[in-house]
Amino acid sequence: MTDAQIEEKMDLYEAVDKFAEAMKYRLLEKLLQGYSGWNDPEKITDGSLSSAISKDALNDPVTKSVDIANRAMMLWWRKKSRLHGCTRQ
């Protein structure tokens, strides 16, 4: 890797780390407000998560970026869990 690529890689990693912190903060905030069931497709369906992502992406993608990312993570985790039998670690 060139020096410029290394610098860009480090910038990307920092951005991802900061964004993940914002995601975790938002998830905790919602949990404390009483929201639950993110990992229960019978309580919150994949379709409802996908619809919420689409709505937020169309209406307010910048302000809702953390919510969009959290819902995408939930869908990603569900698929990973179904395919690979992943559970809490």
C-alpha positions in Angstrom: 0.0 0.0 0.0 1.1 3.5 -0.7 1.3 6.1 2.1 -1.8 7.8 0.7 -3.7 4.5 0.7 -2.6 3.8 4.3 -3.7 7.3 5.3 -7.1 6.8 3.6 -7.5 3.4 5.2 -6.9 4.9 8.6 -9.4 7.7 7.9 -12.0 5.1 6.9 -11.4 3.0 10.0 -11.7 6.0 12.2 -15.0 7.0 10.5 -16.4 3.5 10.9 -15.4 3.4 14.5 -17.1 6.8 15.2 -20.2 5.8 13.3 -20.4 2.5 15.2 -20.2 4.4 18.5 -23.1 6.6 17.3 -25.0 3.4 16.3 -24.5 1.9 19.8 -25.5 5.1 21.5 -28.7 5.2 19.5 -29.5 1.5 20.1 -29.0 2.1 23.9 -31.2 5.2 23.8 -34.0 3.2 22.1 -33.6 0.3 24.4 -34.0 2.6 27.4 -37.1 4.0 25.8 -38.6 0.5 25.9 -38.0 -0.6 22.3 -37.1 -4.3 22.0 -37.4 -7.2 19.6 -34.8 -6.3 17.1 -33.7 -9.9 16.8 -37.2 -11.4 16.8 -38.6 -11.5 13.3 -42.1 -12.3 14.6 -42.1 -9.1 16.6 -40.4 -6.9 14.0 -40.5 -8.4 10.5 -37.7 -8.1 8.0 -40.2 -6.3 5.8 -41.0 -3.7 8.4 -37.3 -3.0 8.9 -36.8 -2.7 5.1 -39.7 -0.4 4.8 -38.4 1.9 7.6 -35.0 2.0 5.9 -36.6 2.9 2.6 -38.8 5.6 4.2 -35.9 7.2 6.1 -33.6 7.0 3.0 -36.1 8.8 0.9 -37.2 11.4 3.4 -34.3 12.3 5.6 -31.1 10.2 4.8 -28.6 12.5 6.6 -30.5 12.9 9.9 -31.6 9.3 9.9 -28.3 7.8 8.8 -27.7 6.1 12.1 -31.2 4.7 12.3 -30.9 3.4 8.7 -27.5 1.8 9.6 -28.9 0.2 12.7 -31.8 -1.4 10.8 -29.5 -2.6 8.1 -27.3 -4.2 10.8 -30.4 -5.9 12.2 -31.2 -7.4 8.8 -27.6 -8.3 8.3 -27.4 -10.1 11.7 -30.7 -12.0 11.1 -29.4 -13.3 7.7 -26.0 -14.2 9.2 -27.7 -15.9 12.1 -30.0 -17.9 9.7 -27.1 -18.9 7.4 -24.4 -19.6 9.9 -26.3 -20.3 13.2 -24.7 -17.2 14.8 -25.8 -16.3 18.3 -24.8 -13.9 20.9 -21.1 -14.2 21.6 
